[in-house]
Amino acid sequence: MSLDTDALRLFVRAAEMLNISAAGRTLGMAPAVSSAKLAKLEQSLRSELLHRTTRKVSLSVEGADFLPFAREIIAQEEAALAALGKQTATIRGTLRFAAPSSFAQLYIAPILPTFLQQHPDLTLDLRLSDVQFDLIEGSFDLALRNAPLVDTSLKGRKLADDRRILCAAPHYLETHGTPNTPAELANHHLIAFQNRQPRPLTGPAGERAVFDPASAKGQLIIDDGQSQVCATLAGAGISLNALWSVHEQLKSGRLTQVLPNFEAAEDNVLWLIYPKSNVLSPKVRVFMDFLIAEIGAAPPWEV
């Protein structure tokens, strides 16, 4: 069975917009042509991909199952043309990108106008949350992860190192004292991110320690990175933070690094990842290259 890639592009766009006529217009098709082309695709697949009523369009179960494969076929075609030097200079389509909201607010959102000016025909569909999305089930093209890359179904490129340090507000330390050893953390209020799992720390000579909110004098659990920083600034306790999230507050003196000789022991890296099964399409490649050039080449928090 041969599939019409123009029809696949129409289906993908319609699935994203939930509007067949509007999806067709973005591809230069009249509404009647769009409806006929989509109907022909469904006939060839013997499956209804989109449910249509007079009020709305919705993705069918079969359509949801087929959507990631349609995106993959389109990406394969784009990559093949690029390899032959026949890819058009204009990058088109929709790029679905997932990233932690805290990092995106600080570093990605401010540079998006520059990227969109360079690629005005590309639509960015961003999903920003400190809760990680499943790339494959969510049909994402690309994601930023600040965790070890252990999933064998994923591939990635390093954006930057992701150091984790302990810090607190100066007025908290004035009131509760400054710990001089990791063991003294148990006498303090500790702010945990998402759960109370202990986090291993390492010292300058390889000493091993632990940041363990569950054994602390008081504890606060927060599932949003920026809110954790805000709580730390307000004096709620000592927290373990990514350096990128607090470097400005450390420079201004609004936060103080605690136990400066100890950092998180995990080899944390900011990864740009995508499903291993996917061909690296031109739209994904240009966005990855842009983020690495704008952020990864000289991370602002390392200056």
Beta strands, then each sheet from edge to edge (+ up, - down):
strand 1: 50-52
strand 2: 57-59
strand 3: 93-99
strand 4: 122-128
strand 5: 142-145
strand 6: 154-161
strand 7: 164-168
strand 8: 189-193
strand 9: 199-202
strand 10: 208-211
strand 11: 218-222
strand 12: 238-242
strand 13: 256-264
strand 14: 269-275
sheet 1: 1+ 2-
sheet 2: 4+ 3+ 5+ 14- 6+
sheet 3: 10+ 9- 13+ 7- 12+ 8+ 11+
end
